[in-house]
């Protein structure tokens, strides 16, 4: 009896030791920076293999239903003095948005976070320290996200954010799997309001969106310049003239299954 018990015990110990390594290599750890191929036909951009990876892990960069909807999303790590103006525009136009917040923003601009929440906007998780998820362990990723939830719970009573945006759009199959397992929906983007609009005026940022707008666009914005806020003020009425409606990110999760008109290779 004792002769075979020792090998079994040793084997069990080895399995326990190897298990974390096996889990770590269960997914492709190749790191990517988010990107897609634009077009001027006003169709959703093709994200190639990136888009396919997102589909597998409860993640979105576009609404592929073909419906003429637009989702406005903001990444905020610090307050530059223009968020009140943006919130005023959204309130005036009755447009919902999503604000992905880093830890510093929640602690330094708490009144603005409260206003976002009170006015019905989605509050998303942008990680506490804005660190590249692909360089972090699963434990550290969870810690980054949990810290945001704690700060939001203390500030406005949100215990768990539904939506997460990886800092700088850096991701891998492993990080997408981790955030999905933690109960998050990862949100990337299919259009962006350029950060350097302040150097060229609001019309440059505005044109960048209008030239590539498409059904189901998830638009990335930053509240870092007055010109970008002014671009938003012009963008909303123009898109409505073109037949677009503005929806909350939650609408993505409520939509019924449909035959998707855009099939990307």
Secondary structure, 3 states (H helix, E strand, C coil): CHHHHHHHHHHHHHHHHHHHHHHHCCCCCCCEECCCECCCCCCCCECHHHHHHHHHCCEECECCCCCCEEEEEEEECCCCCCHHHHHHHHHHHCCCEEEEECHHHHHHCHHHHHHHHHCCCEEEECCCCCCCHHHCCHHHHHHHHHHHHHHHHHHHCCCCCCEECCHHHEECHHHHHHHHHCCCEEECCCEECCCCHHHHCHHHHHHHHHCCCCCCEEEEEECCCHHHHHHHHHHHHHHHHCCCEECCCHHHHHCCCCCCCCCCC
